[in-house]
């Protein structure tokens, strides 16, 4: 089974990498770029066949290692 | 319109960040983790209403700035 965990910045937290990517794209001529947000995605293969267990485990991984609760939100999706 | 661009390492390119995340998760007790892959996702808002144009533009962005063709593959998806 594979879980996909998307880590993104919470609303209102500044995203300097996204801002600078927007500036760079505009300088390269992509003038219709309004906004850029950057997310990090972890695709994790688990030796586990129960979907509910996998989601619970992914939540624990976010709490313990993958996400910083002060600035990050996360979305978990089981892929198969 | 929003395009989502996923940048991932090509098959066979080593992913030290993914490997180390796997090791860290296993050390934390998530022993059923088999594999971790890390992707970067750009969510880009465009002032553009044509889906075909948006995809072409996103491809150009990948070629010019967002992806390194030596090591990266990319997937483009139009969101709305």
Backbone of each chain as nested JSON, in Angstrom:
{
  "chains": [
    {"id": "A", "residues": [
      {"number": 1, "name": "UNK", "atoms": {"N": [0.838, -1.202, 0.0], "CA": [0.0, 0.0, 0.0], "C": [0.87, 1.248, 0.0]}},
      {"number": 2, "name": "UNK", "atoms": {"N": [0.399, 2.273, -0.713], "CA": [1.176, 3.518, -0.762], "C": [0.344, 4.658, -0.184]}},
      {"number": 3, "name": "UNK", "atoms": {"N": [0.959, 5.452, 0.704], "CA": [0.281, 6.672, 1.159], "C": [1.011, 7.879, 0.594]}},
      {"number": 4, "name": "UNK", "atoms": {"N": [0.211, 8.877, 0.249], "CA": [0.789, 10.131, -0.244], "C": [0.477, 11.209, 0.782]}},
      {"number": 5, "name": "UNK", "atoms": {"N": [1.528, 11.832, 1.297], "CA": [1.365, 12.867, 2.318], "C": [1.814, 14.188, 1.724]}},
      {"number": 6, "name": "UNK", "atoms": {"N": [0.898, 15.155, 1.671], "CA": [1.25, 16.483, 1.155], "C": [1.415, 17.435, 2.316]}},
      {"number": 7, "name": "UNK", "atoms": {"N": [2.585, 18.052, 2.386], "CA": [2.882, 19.007, 3.452], "C": [2.84, 20.398, 2.84]}},
      {"number": 8, "name": "UNK", "atoms": {"N": [1.993, 21.259, 3.381], "CA": [1.957, 22.627, 2.853], "C": [1.96, 23.627, 3.987]}},
      {"number": 9, "name": "UNK", "atoms": {"N": [2.331, 24.852, 3.674], "CA": [2.342, 25.894, 4.695], "C": [0.91, 26.279, 5.054]}},
      {"number": 10, "name": "UNK", "atoms": {"N": [0.696, 26.572, 6.325], "CA": [-0.629, 27.028, 6.754], "C": [-0.951, 28.371, 6.107]}},
      {"number": 11, "name": "UNK", "atoms": {"N": [-2.25, 28.645, 5.985], "CA": [-2.724, 29.963, 5.533], "C": [-2.041, 31.065, 6.339]}},
      {"number": 12, "name": "UNK", "atoms": {"N": [-1.529, 32.053, 5.643], "CA": [-0.983, 33.216, 6.343], "C": [0.496, 33.109, 6.67]}},
      {"number": 13, "name": "UNK", "atoms": {"N": [1.074, 31.914, 6.541], "CA": [2.523, 31.777, 6.75], "C": [3.223, 32.177, 5.445]}},
      {"number": 14, "name": "UNK", "atoms": {"N": [4.22, 33.044, 5.541], "CA": [4.839, 33.516, 4.299], "C": [5.648, 32.392, 3.643]}},
      {"number": 15, "name": "UNK", "atoms": {"N": [5.66, 32.408, 2.328], "CA": [6.279, 31.346, 1.537], "C": [7.335, 31.992, 0.628]}},
      {"number": 16, "name": "UNK", "atoms": {"N": [8.512, 32.284, 1.189], "CA": [9.518, 33.019, 0.405], "C": [9.964, 32.258, -0.843]}},
      {"number": 17, "name": "UNK", "atoms": {"N": [10.017, 30.927, -0.764], "CA": [10.43, 30.166, -1.953], "C": [9.386, 30.324, -3.067]}},
      {"number": 18, "name": "UNK", "atoms": {"N": [8.117, 30.269, -2.686], "CA": [7.054, 30.483, -3.672], "C": [7.093, 31.887, -4.251]}},
      {"number": 19, "name": "UNK", "atoms": {"N": [7.292, 32.877, -3.371], "CA": [7.352, 34.266, -3.828], "C": [8.488, 34.479, -4.825]}},
      {"number": 20, "name": "UNK", "atoms": {"N": [9.65, 33.909, -4.497], "CA": [10.801, 34.097, -5.38], "C": [10.644, 33.325, -6.68]}},
      {"number": 21, "name": "UNK", "atoms": {"N": [9.973, 32.175, -6.617], "CA": [9.69, 31.442, -7.853], "C": [8.767, 32.275, -8.734]}},
      {"number": 22, "name": "UNK", "atoms": {"N": [7.773, 32.918, -8.123], "CA": [6.864, 33.786, -8.887], "C": [7.653, 34.905, -9.566]}},
      {"number": 23, "name": "UNK", "atoms": {"N": [8.541, 35.555, -8.807], "CA": [9.341, 36.652, -9.382], "C": [10.183, 36.154, -10.544]}},
      {"number": 24, "name": "UNK", "atoms": {"N": [10.826, 34.988, -10.345], "CA": [11.707, 34.461, -11.397], "C": [10.902, 34.125, -12.648]}},
      {"number": 25, "name": "UNK", "atoms": {"N": [9.72, 33.529, -12.471], "CA": [8.888, 33.182, -13.638], "C": [8.467, 34.44, -14.378]}},
      {"number": 26, "name": "UNK", "atoms": {"N": [8.095, 35.486, -13.631], "CA": [7.676, 36.729, -14.275], "C": [8.839, 37.36, -15.042]}},
      {"number": 27, "name": "UNK", "atoms": {"N": [10.03, 37.314, -14.437], "CA": [11.211, 37.868, -15.125], "C": [11.515, 37.09, -16.401]}},
      {"number": 28, "name": "UNK", "atoms": {"N": [11.179, 35.792, -16.414], "CA": [11.414, 34.974, -17.611], "C": [10.32, 35.168, -18.662]}},
      {"number": 29, "name": "UNK", "atoms": {"N": [9.359, 36.033, -18.384], "CA": [8.353, 36.332, -19.397], "C": [6.988, 35.708, -19.142]}},
      {"number": 30, "name": "UNK", "atoms": {"N": [6.843, 34.946, -18.057], "CA": [5.528, 34.358, -17.743], "C": [4.742, 35.371, -16.91]}},
      {"number": 31, "name": "UNK", "atoms": {"N": [4.26, 36.401, -17.617], "CA": [3.699, 37.543, -16.89], "C": [2.302, 37.308, -16.351]}},
      {"number": 32, "name": "UNK", "atoms": {"N": [1.668, 36.202, -16.761], "CA": [0.324, 35.932, -16.242], "C": [0.335, 35.081, -14.975]}},
      {"number": 33, "name": "UNK", "atoms": {"N": [1.533, 34.876, -14.387], "CA": [1.603, 34.137, -13.115], "C": [1.109, 35.038, -11.984]}},
      {"number": 34, "name": "UNK", "atoms": {"N": [0.075, 34.6, -11.283], "CA": [-0.487, 35.407, -10.198], "C": [0.068, 34.997, -8.843]}},
      {"number": 35, "name": "UNK", "atoms": {"N": [0.37, 33.704, -8.695], "CA": [0.694, 33.2, -7.382], "C": [1.375, 31.833, -7.503]}},
      {"number": 36, "name": "UNK", "atoms": {"N": [2.361, 31.57, -6.651], "CA": [2.998, 30.253, -6.651], "C": [3.04, 29.727, -5.215]}},
      {"number": 37, "name": "UNK", "atoms": {"N": [2.527, 28.517, -5.036], "CA": [2.659, 27.85, -3.737], "C": [3.449, 26.568, -3.93]}},
      {"number": 38, "name": "UNK", "atoms": {"N": [4.309, 26.278, -2.966], "CA": [5.148, 25.089, -3.068], "C": [4.78, 24.101, -1.969]}},
      {"number": 39, "name": "UNK", "atoms": {"N": [4.579, 22.859, -2.377], "CA": [4.249, 21.788, -1.431], "C": [5.318, 20.711, -1.52]}},
      {"number": 40, "name": "UNK", "atoms": {"N": [5.466, 19.992, -0.446], "CA": [6.345, 18.83, -0.461], "C": [5.469, 17.591, -0.32]}},
      {"number": 41, "name": "UNK", "atoms": {"N": [5.726, 16.613, -1.177], "CA": [4.919, 15.399, -1.139], "C": [5.809, 14.209, -0.819]}},
      {"number": 42, "name": "UNK", "atoms": {"N": [5.384, 13.414, 0.157], "CA": [6.071, 12.163, 0.474], "C": [5.217, 11.015, -0.048]}},
      {"number": 43, "name": "UNK", "atoms": {"N": [5.789, 10.168, -0.903], "CA": [5.103, 8.933, -1.296], "C": [5.764, 7.788, -0.552]}},
      {"number": 44, "name": "UNK", "atoms": {"N": [5.004, 7.191, 0.34], "CA": [5.585, 6.194, 1.252], "C": [4.948, 4.836, 1.008]}},
      {"number": 45, "name": "UNK", "atoms": {"N": [5.777, 3.856, 0.67], "CA": [5.273, 2.476, 0.514], "C": [5.315, 1.783, 1.861]}},
      {"number": 46, "name": "UNK", "atoms": {"N": [4.167, 1.2, 2.225], "CA": [4.052, 0.522, 3.519], "C": [3.775, -0.958, 3.31]}},
      {"number": 47, "name": "UNK", "atoms": {"N": [4.337, -1.759, 4.191], "CA": [4.071, -3.194, 4.189], "C": [2.856, -3.433, 5.095]}},
      {"number": 48, "name": "UNK", "atoms": {"N": [1.707, -2.986, 4.635], "CA": [0.507, -2.94, 5.478], "C": [-0.681, -2.978, 4.532]}},
      {"number": 49, "name": "UNK", "atoms": {"N": [-1.707, -3.736, 4.874], "CA": [-2.803, -3.843, 3.917], "C": [-4.087, -3.171, 4.369]}},
      {"number": 50, "name": "UNK", "atoms": {"N": [-4.132, -2.644, 5.591], "CA": [-5.365, -2.023, 6.074], "C": [-5.308, -0.504, 5.88]}},
      {"number": 51, "name": "UNK", "atoms": {"N": [-6.32, 0.02, 5.156], "CA": [-6.31, 1.432, 4.788], "C": [-6.399, 2.346, 6.018]}},
      {"number": 52, "name": "UNK", "atoms": {"N": [-7.267, 1.99, 6.958], "CA": [-7.415, 2.81, 8.166], "C": [-6.122, 2.875, 8.961]}},
      {"number": 53, "name": "UNK", "atoms": {"N": [-5.474, 1.722, 9.12], "CA": [-4.183, 1.692, 9.825], "C": [-3.173, 2.582, 9.13]}},
      {"number": 54, "name": "UNK", "atoms": {"N": [-3.148, 2.525, 7.784], "CA": [-2.157, 3.295, 7.025], "C": [-2.364, 4.791, 7.25]}},
      {"number": 55, "name": "UNK", "atoms": {"N": [-3.629, 5.227, 7.274], "CA": [-3.902, 6.656, 7.491], "C": [-3.462, 7.059, 8.901]}},
      {"number": 56, "name": "UNK", "atoms": {"N": [-3.79, 6.225, 9.896], "CA": [-3.377, 6.539, 11.267], "C": [-1.86, 6.619, 11.378]}},
      {"number": 57, "name": "UNK", "atoms": {"N": [-1.191, 5.668, 10.716], "CA": [0.27, 5.643, 10.761], "C": [0.846, 6.899, 10.087]}},
      {"number": 58, "name": "UNK", "atoms": {"N": [0.252, 7.289, 8.97], "CA": [0.74, 8.479, 8.268], "C": [0.57, 9.721, 9.139]}},
      {"number": 59, "name": "UNK", "atoms": {"N": [-0.56, 9.794, 9.876], "CA": [-0.758, 10.94, 10.779], "C": [0.335, 10.99, 11.837]}},
      {"number": 60, "name": "UNK", "atoms": {"N": [0.65, 9.811, 12.406], "CA": [1.722, 9.744, 13.407], "C": [3.055, 10.191, 12.818]}},
      {"number": 61, "name": "UNK", "atoms": {"N": [3.328, 9.774, 11.564], "CA": [4.59, 10.175, 10.908], "C": [4.659, 11.696, 10.772]}},
      {"number": 62, "name": "UNK", "atoms": {"N": [3.533, 12.308, 10.404], "CA": [3.516, 13.766, 10.268], "C": [3.8, 14.428, 11.6]}},
      {"number": 63, "name": "UNK", "atoms": {"N": [3.144, 13.908, 12.664], "CA": [3.318, 14.521, 13.984], "C": [4.745, 14.369, 14.487]}},
      {"number": 64, "name": "UNK", "atoms": {"N": [5.322, 13.176, 14.235], "CA": [6.641, 12.898, 14.827], "C": [7.811, 13.405, 13.992]}},
      {"number": 65, "name": "UNK", "atoms": {"N": [7.645, 13.486, 12.654], "CA": [8.818, 13.797, 11.842], "C": [8.556, 14.735, 10.657]}},
      {"number": 66, "name": "UNK", "atoms": {"N": [7.5, 14.453, 9.889], "CA": [7.432, 15.065, 8.557], "C": [6.942, 16.509, 8.548]}},
      {"number": 67, "name": "UNK", "atoms": {"N": [6.068, 16.852, 9.471], "CA": [5.503, 18.196, 9.449], "C": [5.842, 18.948, 10.732]}},
      {"number": 68, "name": "UNK", "atoms": {"N": [5.91, 20.265, 10.606], "CA": [6.083, 21.122, 11.777], "C": [4.718, 21.749, 12.085]}},
      {"number": 69, "name": "UNK", "atoms": {"N": [4.111, 21.365, 13.213], "CA": [2.722, 21.792, 13.451], "C": [2.552, 23.3, 13.59]}},
      {"number": 70, "name": "UNK", "atoms": {"N": [3.642, 24.003, 13.837], "CA": [3.533, 25.462, 13.962], "C": [3.237, 26.098, 12.6]}},
      {"number": 71, "name": "UNK", "atoms": {"N": [3.814, 25.544, 11.544], "CA": [3.68, 26.209, 10.239], "C": [3.032, 25.334, 9.157]}},
      {"number": 72, "name": "UNK", "atoms": {"N": [2.907, 24.048, 9.384], "CA": [2.442, 23.165, 8.298], "C": [1.058, 22.573, 8.53]}},
      {"number": 73, "name": "UNK", "atoms": {"N": [0.326, 22.412, 7.43], "CA": [-0.843, 21.536, 7.374], "C": [-0.461, 20.327, 6.536]}},
      {"number": 74, "name": "UNK", "atoms": {"N": [-1.201, 19.237, 6.716], "CA": [-0.919, 18.095, 5.849], "C": [-2.187, 17.426, 5.375]}},
      {"number": 75, "name": "UNK", "atoms": {"N": [-2.088, 16.804, 4.188], "CA": [-3.193, 16.017, 3.622], "C": [-2.657, 14.611, 3.408]}},
      {"number": 76, "name": "UNK", "atoms": {"N": [-3.473, 13.617, 3.767], "CA": [-3.049, 12.217, 3.606], "C": [-4.01, 11.523, 2.647]}},
      {"number": 77, "name": "UNK", "atoms": {"N": [-3.456, 10.812, 1.684], "CA": [-4.304, 10.072, 0.759], "C": [-3.692, 8.682, 0.567]}},
      {"number": 78, "name": "UNK", "atoms": {"N": [-4.525, 7.649, 0.657], "CA": [-4.044, 6.287, 0.411], "C": [-4.188, 6.006, -1.074]}},
      {"number": 79, "name": "UNK", "atoms": {"N": [-3.125, 5.515, -1.705], "CA": [-3.161, 5.366, -3.157], "C": [-3.622, 4.01, -3.654]}},
      {"number": 80, "name": "UNK", "atoms": {"N": [-3.339, 2.936, -2.936], "CA": [-3.865, 1.634, -3.378], "C": [-3.731, 0.622, -2.246]}}
    ]},
    {"id": "B", "residues": [
      {"number": 1, "name": "UNK", "atoms": {"N": [-7.19, 30.215, -13.399], "CA": [-6.877, 28.804, -13.602], "C": [-5.627, 28.429, -12.796]}},
      {"number": 2, "name": "UNK", "atoms": {"N": [-5.639, 27.214, -12.261], "CA": [-4.474, 26.783, -11.479], "C": [-3.841, 25.547, -12.127]}},
      {"number": 3, "name": "UNK", "atoms": {"N": [-2.529, 25.573, -12.278], "CA": [-1.843, 24.36, -12.737], "C": [-1.022, 23.802, -11.588]}},
      {"number": 4, "name": "UNK", "atoms": {"N": [-0.992, 22.474, -11.528], "CA": [-0.185, 21.795, -10.51], "C": [0.933, 21.058, -11.24]}},
      {"number": 5, "name": "UNK", "atoms": {"N": [2.16, 21.393, -10.904], "CA": [3.317, 20.772, -11.549], "C": [4.049, 19.938, -10.511]}},
      {"number": 6, "name": "UNK", "atoms": {"N": [4.15, 18.632, -10.77], "CA": [4.881, 17.754, -9.847], "C": [6.245, 17.447, -10.431]}},
      {"number": 7, "name": "UNK", "atoms": {"N": [7.276, 17.737, -9.653], "CA": [8.649, 17.487, -10.093], "C": [9.162, 16.284, -9.309]}},
      {"number": 8, "name": "UNK", "atoms": {"N": [9.581, 15.253, -10.013], "CA": [10.122, 14.099, -9.285], "C": [11.422, 13.634, -9.924]}},
      {"number": 9, "name": "UNK", "atoms": {"N": [12.192, 12.904, -9.169], "CA": [13.451, 12.387, -9.702], "C": [13.166, 11.284, -10.714]}},
      {"number": 10, "name": "UNK", "atoms": {"N": [13.968, 11.235, -11.778], "CA": [13.823, 10.159, -12.767], "C": [14.14, 8.811, -12.116]}},
      {"number": 11, "name": "UNK", "atoms": {"N": [13.585, 7.759, -12.701], "CA": [13.908, 6.393, -12.292], "C": [15.424, 6.198, -12.256]}},
      {"number": 12, "name": "UNK", "atoms": {"N": [15.923, 5.629, -11.194], "CA": [17.344, 5.287, -11.139], "C": [18.233, 6.382, -10.566]}},
      {"number": 13, "name": "UNK", "atoms": {"N": [17.689, 7.611, -10.425], "CA": [18.464, 8.684, -9.794], "C": [18.324, 8.512, -8.283]}},
      {"number": 14, "name": "UNK", "atoms": {"N": [19.456, 8.548, -7.57], "CA": [19.355, 8.282, -6.131], "C": [18.686, 9.459, -5.42]}},
      {"number": 15, "name": "UNK", "atoms": {"N": [17.939, 9.142, -4.369], "CA": [17.136, 10.124, -3.648], "C": [17.566, 10.088, -2.186]}},
      {"number": 16, "name": "UNK", "atoms": {"N": [18.69, 10.754, -1.862], "CA": [19.212, 10.659, -0.497], "C": [18.243, 11.194, 0.546]}},
      {"number": 17, "name": "UNK", "atoms": {"N": [17.473, 12.226, 0.202], "CA": [16.515, 12.767, 1.17], "C": [15.438, 11.721, 1.485]}},
      {"number": 18, "name": "UNK", "atoms": {"N": [14.962, 11.042, 0.446], "CA": [13.975, 9.974, 0.65], "C": [14.556, 8.828, 1.467]}},
      {"number": 19, "name": "UNK", "atoms": {"N": [15.784, 8.436, 1.135], "CA": [16.444, 7.34, 1.866], "C": [16.59, 7.67, 3.347]}},
      {"number": 20, "name": "UNK", "atoms": {"N": [17.022, 8.91, 3.613], "CA": [17.221, 9.293, 5.015], "C": [15.908, 9.44, 5.759]}},
      {"number": 21, "name": "UNK", "atoms": {"N": [14.866, 9.875, 5.043], "CA": [13.542, 9.936, 5.674], "C": [13.089, 8.527, 6.031]}},
      {"number": 22, "name": "UNK", "atoms": {"N": [13.338, 7.584, 5.124], "CA": [12.975, 6.187, 5.422], "C": [13.698, 5.698, 6.677]}},
      {"number": 23, "name": "UNK", "atoms": {"N": [15.008, 5.966, 6.721], "CA": [15.782, 5.529, 7.902], "C": [15.231, 6.148, 9.177]}},
      {"number": 24, "name": "UNK", "atoms": {"N": [14.943, 7.457, 9.122], "CA": [14.46, 8.151, 10.325], "C": [13.114, 7.587, 10.763]}},
      {"number": 25, "name": "UNK", "atoms": {"N": [12.217, 7.32, 9.791], "CA": [10.902, 6.77, 10.145], "C": [11.044, 5.394, 10.788]}},
      {"number": 26, "name": "UNK", "atoms": {"N": [11.957, 4.582, 10.252], "CA": [12.155, 3.244, 10.819], "C": [12.721, 3.339, 12.239]}},
      {"number": 27, "name": "UNK", "atoms": {"N": [13.654, 4.273, 12.432], "CA": [14.208, 4.456, 13.782], "C": [13.133, 4.905, 14.768]}},
      {"number": 28, "name": "UNK", "atoms": {"N": [12.143, 5.641, 14.271], "CA": [11.06, 6.111, 15.142], "C": [10.009, 5.033, 15.39]}},
      {"number": 29, "name": "UNK", "atoms": {"N": [10.222, 3.848, 14.815], "CA": [9.312, 2.744, 15.096], "C": [8.354, 2.388, 13.962]}},
      {"number": 30, "name": "UNK", "atoms": {"N": [8.416, 3.115, 12.853], "CA": [7.541, 2.799, 11.706], "C": [8.253, 1.748, 10.852]}},
      {"number": 31, "name": "UNK", "atoms": {"N": [8.242, 0.516, 11.378], "CA": [9.103, -0.498, 10.766], "C": [8.552, -1.086, 9.474]}},
      {"number": 32, "name": "UNK", "atoms": {"N": [7.277, -0.791, 9.178], "CA": [6.716, -1.312, 7.928], "C": [6.926, -0.382, 6.737]}},
      {"number": 33, "name": "UNK", "atoms": {"N": [7.732, 0.673, 6.913], "CA": [8.03, 1.568, 5.782], "C": [9.003, 0.866, 4.837]}},
      {"number": 34, "name": "UNK", "atoms": {"N": [8.586, 0.7, 3.586], "CA": [9.429, 0.01, 2.612], "C": [10.246, 0.995, 1.777]}},
      {"number": 35, "name": "UNK", "atoms": {"N": [9.664, 2.154, 1.518], "CA": [10.268, 3.063, 0.557], "C": [9.685, 4.459, 0.719]}},
      {"number": 36, "name": "UNK", "atoms": {"N": [10.52, 5.491, 0.541], "CA": [10.016, 6.867, 0.585], "C": [10.525, 7.625, -0.634]}},
      {"number": 37, "name": "UNK", "atoms": {"N": [9.614, 8.232, -1.37], "CA": [9.999, 9.119, -2.47], "C": [9.481, 10.517, -2.169]}},
      {"number": 38, "name": "UNK", "atoms": {"N": [10.306, 11.499, -2.498], "CA": [9.923, 12.882, -2.218], "C": [9.73, 13.642, -3.526]}},
      {"number": 39, "name": "UNK", "atoms": {"N": [8.618, 14.326, -3.633], "CA": [8.317, 15.129, -4.818], "C": [8.136, 16.576, -4.385]}},
      {"number": 40, "name": "UNK", "atoms": {"N": [8.368, 17.461, -5.338], "CA": [8.077, 18.862, -5.089], "C": [6.917, 19.26, -5.983]}},
      {"number": 41, "name": "UNK", "atoms": {"N": [5.945, 19.941, -5.415], "CA": [4.772, 20.332, -6.196], "C": [4.655, 21.849, -6.215]}},
      {"number": 42, "name": "UNK", "atoms": {"N": [4.516, 22.404, -7.409], "CA": [4.252, 23.837, -7.559], "C": [2.785, 24.002, -7.925]}},
      {"number": 43, "name": "UNK", "atoms": {"N": [2.039, 24.779, -7.12], "CA": [0.668, 25.157, -7.493], "C": [0.722, 26.59, -7.973]}},
      {"number": 44, "name": "UNK", "atoms": {"N": [0.473, 26.772, -9.264], "CA": [0.665, 28.085, -9.881], "C": [-0.672, 28.621, -10.382]}},
      {"number": 45, "name": "UNK", "atoms": {"N": [-1.066, 29.789, -9.882], "CA": [-2.285, 30.449, -10.369], "C": [-1.932, 31.304, -11.576]}},
      {"number": 46, "name": "UNK", "atoms": {"N": [-2.673, 31.09, -12.657], "CA": [-2.419, 31.834, -13.896], "C": [-3.627, 32.691, -14.247]}},
      {"number": 47, "name": "UNK", "atoms": {"N": [-3.34, 33.854, -14.807], "CA": [-4.401, 34.732, -15.298], "C": [-4.665, 34.344, -16.75]}},
      {"number": 48, "name": "UNK", "atoms": {"N": [-5.237, 33.181, -16.948], "CA": [-5.342, 32.591, -18.283], "C": [-6.532, 31.635, -18.229]}},
      {"number": 49, "name": "UNK", "atoms": {"N": [-7.34, 31.631, -19.261], "CA": [-8.535, 30.782, -19.174], "C": [-8.503, 29.571, -20.108]}},
      {"number": 50, "name": "UNK", "atoms": {"N": [-7.485, 29.458, -20.955], "CA": [-7.453, 28.334, -21.898], "C": [-6.585, 27.204, -21.348]}},
      {"number": 51, "name": "UNK", "atoms": {"N": [-7.187, 26.001, -21.231], "CA": [-6.499, 24.88, -20.602], "C": [-5.264, 24.451, -21.396]}},
      {"number": 52, "name": "UNK", "atoms": {"N": [-5.395, 24.38, -22.722], "CA": [-4.256, 23.982, -23.562], "C": [-3.081, 24.945, -23.423]}},
      {"number": 53, "name": "UNK", "atoms": {"N": [-3.387, 26.255, -23.461], "CA": [-2.328, 27.258, -23.284], "C": [-1.643, 27.085, -21.939]}},
      {"number": 54, "name": "UNK", "atoms": {"N": [-2.443, 26.823, -20.885], "CA": [-1.879, 26.701, -19.54], "C": [-0.902, 25.528, -19.475]}},
      {"number": 55, "name": "UNK", "atoms": {"N": [-1.26, 24.413, -20.122], "CA": [-0.367, 23.244, -20.105], "C": [0.93, 23.563, -20.853]}},
      {"number": 56, "name": "UNK", "atoms": {"N": [0.791, 24.196, -22.014], "CA": [1.996, 24.558, -22.786], "C": [2.901, 25.49, -21.974]}},
      {"number": 57, "name": "UNK", "atoms": {"N": [2.26, 26.453, -21.309], "CA": [3.023, 27.416, -20.513], "C": [3.741, 26.7, -19.358]}},
      {"number": 58, "name": "UNK", "atoms": {"N": [3.036, 25.774, -18.72], "CA": [3.64, 25.038, -17.602], "C": [4.841, 24.223, -18.092]}},
      {"number": 59, "name": "UNK", "atoms": {"N": [4.718, 23.629, -19.295], "CA": [5.865, 22.881, -19.853], "C": [7.066, 23.795, -20.039]}},
      {"number": 60, "name": "UNK", "atoms": {"N": [6.812, 24.997, -20.572], "CA": [7.905, 25.958, -20.761], "C": [8.551, 26.33, -19.423]}},
      {"number": 61, "name": "UNK", "atoms": {"N": [7.686, 26.517, -18.4], "CA": [8.219, 26.861, -17.061], "C": [9.148, 25.768, -16.553]}},
      {"number": 62, "name": "UNK", "atoms": {"N": [8.738, 24.502, -16.762], "CA": [9.582, 23.389, -16.313], "C": [10.91, 23.413, -17.041]}},
      {"number": 63, "name": "UNK", "atoms": {"N": [10.852, 23.614, -18.363], "CA": [12.088, 23.601, -19.147], "C": [13.014, 24.737, -18.757]}},
      {"number": 64, "name": "UNK", "atoms": {"N": [12.421, 25.937, -18.501], "CA": [13.261, 27.114, -18.27], "C": [13.692, 27.283, -16.826]}},
      {"number": 65, "name": "UNK", "atoms": {"N": [12.897, 26.786, -15.875], "CA": [13.228, 27.107, -14.48], "C": [13.004, 25.975, -13.481]}},
      {"number": 66, "name": "UNK", "atoms": {"N": [11.841, 25.323, -13.55], "CA": [11.432, 24.517, -12.394], "C": [12.095, 23.138, -12.319]}},
      {"number": 67, "name": "UNK", "atoms": {"N": [12.395, 22.543, -13.474], "CA": [12.942, 21.183, -13.46], "C": [14.345, 21.165, -14.074]}},
      {"number": 68, "name": "UNK", "atoms": {"N": [15.132, 20.228, -13.637], "CA": [16.442, 19.979, -14.235], "C": [16.299, 18.73, -15.109]}},
      {"number": 69, "name": "UNK", "atoms": {"N": [16.386, 18.889, -16.443], "CA": [16.076, 17.751, -17.333], "C": [17.035, 16.57, -17.178]}},
      {"number": 70, "name": "UNK", "atoms": {"N": [18.17, 16.799, -16.559], "CA": [19.123, 15.697, -16.365], "C": [18.596, 14.712, -15.312]}},
      {"number": 71, "name": "UNK", "atoms": {"N": [17.93, 15.22, -14.303], "CA": [17.53, 14.344, -13.196], "C": [16.027, 14.294, -12.919]}},
      {"number": 72, "name": "UNK", "atoms": {"N": [15.272, 15.235, -13.495], "CA": [13.852, 15.322, -13.126], "C": [12.886, 14.93, -14.246]}},
      {"number": 73, "name": "UNK", "atoms": {"N": [11.783, 14.316, -13.851], "CA": [10.59, 14.215, -14.693], "C": [9.539, 15.143, -14.103]}},
      {"number": 74, "name": "UNK", "atoms": {"N": [8.565, 15.529, -14.925], "CA": [7.485, 16.339, -14.362], "C": [6.127, 15.899, -14.89]}},
      {"number": 75, "name": "UNK", "atoms": {"N": [5.101, 16.134, -14.044], "CA": [3.708, 15.882, -14.431], "C": [2.966, 17.205, -14.295]}},
      {"number": 76, "name": "UNK", "atoms": {"N": [2.123, 17.499, -15.277], "CA": [1.361, 18.755, -15.24], "C": [-0.124, 18.417, -15.21]}},
      {"number": 77, "name": "UNK", "atoms": {"N": [-0.845, 19.077, -14.323], "CA": [-2.283, 18.864, -14.238], "C": [-2.969, 20.218, -14.072]}},
      {"number": 78, "name": "UNK", "atoms": {"N": [-4.005, 20.454, -14.872], "CA": [-4.753, 21.699, -14.729], "C": [-5.86, 21.456, -13.714]}},
      {"number": 79, "name": "UNK", "atoms": {"N": [-5.992, 22.37, -12.743], "CA": [-6.924, 22.1, -11.642], "C": [-8.307, 22.698, -11.835]}},
      {"number": 80, "name": "UNK", "atoms": {"N": [-8.435, 23.85, -12.474], "CA": [-9.79, 24.373, -12.712], "C": [-9.721, 25.457, -13.758]}}
    ]}
  ]
}
